Amino acid sequence: MHDLPKGNGDTPSPLESDRQRQEAIAEALADFIEDLKLVDVIDFIAYIRTDQHGNIEELIKTSAELFFKDGSLRYSMAASADVEWECTPKISLDLEFFNKGVWIYFTAVLAWPDNAVNVSYVEVPDAGGNKAKETEMLLEALKDARLR
């Protein structure tokens, strides 16, 4: 097992910052994703296969309003359904988070037994490229956007 490189004093290393970000994003989205899984998987599959993105958007908006401030989490109008005879279905939903100047573009994967959050891109323009400041601002934006 490899130890993560240490940061300078109180400043976490880039790897520590990345891990902290990933954990914070996954934790912030956990309840929201579990709520989405209350929707019948057949409905998701039907909406995805028939390009009914408005219906998917409404499902996401309805779940998001239980956990996040209005407008901070939205559907990116892209989804896929992985449905095979040999395994359980997987629903992938492209989503965007925006709050306090922080953008997170990611895919939420609804599956059994575990869900996943695959982050594509994080943008924190006000951090000026400082990784520690980006992480701090991301954590604050996630905390501020949560309703509970």
C-alpha positions as YAML, in Angstrom:
chain: A
units: angstrom
residues:
- id: 1
  name: MET
  ca: [0.00, 0.00, 0.00]
- id: 2
  name: HIS
  ca: [1.27, 3.46, -0.89]
- id: 3
  name: ASP
  ca: [1.00, 6.44, 1.39]
- id: 4
  name: LEU
  ca: [-0.37, 9.61, -0.10]
- id: 5
  name: PRO
  ca: [2.14, 12.43, -0.46]
- id: 6
  name: LYS
  ca: [1.88, 14.86, 2.41]
- id: 7
  name: GLY
  ca: [0.94, 18.46, 1.85]
- id: 8
  name: ASN
  ca: [2.85, 21.44, 3.19]
- id: 9
  name: GLY
  ca: [1.82, 21.85, 6.82]
- id: 10
  name: ASP
  ca: [-1.91, 22.52, 6.84]
- id: 11
  name: THR
  ca: [-2.21, 22.40, 3.05]
- id: 12
  name: PRO
  ca: [-3.32, 18.97, 1.78]
- id: 13
  name: SER
  ca: [-1.50, 17.37, -1.13]
- id: 14
  name: PRO
  ca: [-3.24, 17.33, -4.54]
- id: 15
  name: LEU
  ca: [-4.11, 13.64, -4.07]
- id: 16
  name: GLU
  ca: [-5.57, 14.31, -0.63]
- id: 17
  name: SER
  ca: [-7.58, 17.21, -2.08]
- id: 18
  name: ASP
  ca: [-8.91, 15.01, -4.89]
- id: 19
  name: ARG
  ca: [-9.94, 12.30, -2.44]
- id: 20
  name: GLN
  ca: [-11.57, 14.84, -0.14]
- id: 21
  name: ARG
  ca: [-13.53, 16.26, -3.10]
- id: 22
  name: GLN
  ca: [-14.67, 12.85, -4.32]
- id: 23
  name: GLU
  ca: [-15.85, 11.84, -0.86]
- id: 24
  name: ALA
  ca: [-17.68, 15.14, -0.32]
- id: 25
  name: ILE
  ca: [-19.45, 14.96, -3.68]
- id: 26
  name: ALA
  ca: [-20.49, 11.33, -3.16]
- id: 27
  name: GLU
  ca: [-21.70, 12.04, 0.38]
- id: 28
  name: ALA
  ca: [-23.67, 15.12, -0.69]
- id: 29
  name: LEU
  ca: [-25.43, 13.14, -3.42]
- id: 30
  name: ALA
  ca: [-26.09, 9.87, -1.58]
- id: 31
  name: ASP
  ca: [-29.63, 10.67, -0.32]
- id: 32
  name: PHE
  ca: [-30.59, 12.25, -3.65]
- id: 33
  name: ILE
  ca: [-29.48, 9.14, -5.56]
- id: 34
  name: GLU
  ca: [-31.31, 6.82, -3.17]
- id: 35
  name: ASP
  ca: [-34.45, 8.92, -3.69]
- id: 36
  name: LEU
  ca: [-34.08, 8.59, -7.47]
- id: 37
  name: LYS
  ca: [-33.99, 4.83, -7.02]
- id: 38
  name: LEU
  ca: [-37.57, 4.96, -5.74]
- id: 39
  name: VAL
  ca: [-38.56, 5.52, -9.37]
- id: 40
  name: ASP
  ca: [-39.33, 2.23, -11.10]
- id: 41
  name: VAL
  ca: [-36.33, 1.27, -13.23]
- id: 42
  name: ILE
  ca: [-38.72, 0.41, -16.08]
- id: 43
  name: ASP
  ca: [-39.83, 4.05, -16.18]
- id: 44
  name: PHE
  ca: [-36.23, 5.25, -16.45]
- id: 45
  name: ILE
  ca: [-35.53, 2.73, -19.21]
- id: 46
  name: ALA
  ca: [-38.66, 3.74, -21.13]
- id: 47
  name: TYR
  ca: [-37.91, 7.47, -20.81]
- id: 48
  name: ILE
  ca: [-34.30, 6.97, -21.90]
- id: 49
  name: ARG
  ca: [-35.07, 4.70, -24.84]
- id: 50
  name: THR
  ca: [-37.84, 6.99, -26.12]
- id: 51
  name: ASP
  ca: [-35.85, 10.23, -25.56]
- id: 52
  name: GLN
  ca: [-38.34, 11.66, -23.08]
- id: 53
  name: HIS
  ca: [-35.76, 13.89, -21.45]
- id: 54
  name: GLY
  ca: [-38.41, 16.25, -20.10]
- id: 55
  name: ASN
  ca: [-39.80, 13.42, -17.96]
- id: 56
  name: ILE
  ca: [-36.31, 12.52, -16.70]
- id: 57
  name: GLU
  ca: [-35.64, 16.18, -15.96]
- id: 58
  name: GLU
  ca: [-38.84, 16.39, -13.91]
- id: 59
  name: LEU
  ca: [-37.93, 13.26, -11.90]
- id: 60
  name: ILE
  ca: [-34.50, 14.68, -11.14]
- id: 61
  name: LYS
  ca: [-35.90, 18.10, -10.26]
- id: 62
  name: THR
  ca: [-38.46, 16.52, -7.91]
- id: 63
  name: SER
  ca: [-35.79, 14.48, -6.10]
- id: 64
  name: ALA
  ca: [-33.30, 17.36, -6.03]
- id: 65
  name: GLU
  ca: [-35.76, 19.77, -4.40]
- id: 66
  name: LEU
  ca: [-35.90, 17.50, -1.35]
- id: 67
  name: PHE
  ca: [-32.17, 17.82, -0.68]
- id: 68
  name: PHE
  ca: [-30.76, 20.85, -2.54]
- id: 69
  name: LYS
  ca: [-31.53, 24.51, -3.06]
- id: 70
  name: ASP
  ca: [-33.62, 25.21, -6.15]
- id: 71
  name: GLY
  ca: [-31.56, 25.21, -9.32]
- id: 72
  name: SER
  ca: [-28.32, 23.93, -7.80]
- id: 73
  name: LEU
  ca: [-28.68, 20.42, -9.27]
- id: 74
  name: ARG
  ca: [-30.02, 19.80, -12.76]
- id: 75
  name: TYR
  ca: [-30.24, 17.24, -15.54]
- id: 76
  name: SER
  ca: [-27.82, 17.68, -18.47]
- id: 77
  name: MET
  ca: [-30.22, 16.08, -20.96]
- id: 78
  name: ALA
  ca: [-28.17, 12.93, -21.43]
- id: 79
  name: ALA
  ca: [-28.81, 9.46, -20.02]
- id: 80
  name: SER
  ca: [-28.22, 5.82, -20.81]
- id: 81
  name: ALA
  ca: [-29.66, 2.50, -19.73]
- id: 82
  name: ASP
  ca: [-27.43, -0.56, -19.59]
- id: 83
  name: VAL
  ca: [-29.86, -3.47, -19.73]
- id: 84
  name: GLU
  ca: [-28.54, -6.97, -20.29]
- id: 85
  name: TRP
  ca: [-30.12, -10.37, -19.69]
- id: 86
  name: GLU
  ca: [-27.22, -11.48, -17.51]
- id: 87
  name: CYS
  ca: [-27.13, -8.60, -15.02]
- id: 88
  name: THR
  ca: [-29.16, -5.98, -13.20]
- id: 89
  name: PRO
  ca: [-29.90, -2.72, -15.05]
- id: 90
  name: LYS
  ca: [-27.72, 0.38, -14.69]
- id: 91
  name: ILE
  ca: [-29.10, 3.84, -15.28]
- id: 92
  name: SER
  ca: [-26.60, 6.63, -15.98]
- id: 93
  name: LEU
  ca: [-27.74, 10.23, -15.70]
- id: 94
  name: ASP
  ca: [-25.58, 13.21, -16.65]
- id: 95
  name: LEU
  ca: [-26.06, 15.97, -14.11]
- id: 96
  name: GLU
  ca: [-24.70, 19.41, -13.26]
- id: 97
  name: PHE
  ca: [-24.25, 21.01, -9.87]
- id: 98
  name: PHE
  ca: [-23.84, 24.77, -9.58]
- id: 99
  name: ASN
  ca: [-23.68, 26.83, -6.42]
- id: 100
  name: LYS
  ca: [-21.55, 29.75, -5.21]
- id: 101
  name: GLY
  ca: [-19.53, 29.82, -8.43]
- id: 102
  name: VAL
  ca: [-18.65, 26.10, -8.33]
- id: 103
  name: TRP
  ca: [-19.59, 23.86, -11.27]
- id: 104
  name: ILE
  ca: [-19.47, 20.07, -11.05]
- id: 105
  name: TYR
  ca: [-20.29, 17.99, -14.11]
- id: 106
  name: PHE
  ca: [-20.87, 14.33, -13.30]
- id: 107
  name: THR
  ca: [-22.72, 11.13, -14.09]
- id: 108
  name: ALA
  ca: [-24.84, 9.48, -11.42]
- id: 109
  name: VAL
  ca: [-24.99, 5.73, -11.95]
- id: 110
  name: LEU
  ca: [-27.98, 4.04, -10.36]
- id: 111
  name: ALA
  ca: [-27.25, 0.35, -9.93]
- id: 112
  name: TRP
  ca: [-27.51, -2.54, -7.54]
- id: 113
  name: PRO
  ca: [-25.96, -3.11, -5.06]
- id: 114
  name: ASP
  ca: [-23.87, 0.06, -5.31]
- id: 115
  name: ASN
  ca: [-24.39, 3.41, -6.97]
- id: 116
  name: ALA
  ca: [-21.60, 5.53, -8.38]
- id: 117
  name: VAL
  ca: [-20.80, 9.15, -9.06]
- id: 118
  name: ASN
  ca: [-18.36, 9.71, -11.91]
- id: 119
  name: VAL
  ca: [-17.11, 13.27, -11.89]
- id: 120
  name: SER
  ca: [-16.23, 14.55, -15.36]
- id: 121
  name: TYR
  ca: [-15.14, 18.06, -14.54]
- id: 122
  name: VAL
  ca: [-14.98, 20.50, -11.65]
- id: 123
  name: GLU
  ca: [-14.73, 24.21, -12.32]
- id: 124
  name: VAL
  ca: [-13.94, 26.73, -9.60]
- id: 125
  name: PRO
  ca: [-12.96, 29.88, -11.49]
- id: 126
  name: ASP
  ca: [-12.58, 32.08, -8.40]
- id: 127
  name: ALA
  ca: [-9.87, 29.84, -6.92]
- id: 128
  name: GLY
  ca: [-7.24, 30.96, -9.41]
- id: 129
  name: GLY
  ca: [-5.93, 27.42, -9.92]
- id: 130
  name: ASN
  ca: [-5.10, 26.95, -6.23]
- id: 131
  name: LYS
  ca: [-6.09, 23.32, -5.52]
- id: 132
  name: ALA
  ca: [-6.55, 23.82, -1.76]
- id: 133
  name: LYS
  ca: [-8.76, 26.88, -2.34]
- id: 134
  name: GLU
  ca: [-10.74, 24.99, -5.01]
- id: 135
  name: THR
  ca: [-11.38, 22.17, -2.54]
- id: 136
  name: GLU
  ca: [-12.39, 24.59, 0.21]
- id: 137
  name: MET
  ca: [-14.80, 26.42, -2.12]
- id: 138
  name: LEU
  ca: [-16.24, 23.14, -3.43]
- id: 139
  name: LEU
  ca: [-16.89, 21.87, 0.09]
- id: 140
  name: GLU
  ca: [-18.55, 25.16, 1.04]
- id: 141
  name: ALA
  ca: [-20.70, 25.16, -2.13]
- id: 142
  name: LEU
  ca: [-21.90, 21.60, -1.47]
- id: 143
  name: LYS
  ca: [-22.67, 22.38, 2.19]
- id: 144
  name: ASP
  ca: [-24.47, 25.61, 1.31]
- id: 145
  name: ALA
  ca: [-26.61, 23.95, -1.38]
- id: 146
  name: ARG
  ca: [-27.88, 21.17, 0.89]
- id: 147
  name: LEU
  ca: [-31.26, 21.66, 2.56]
- id: 148
  name: ARG
  ca: [-30.73, 18.91, 5.11]
...
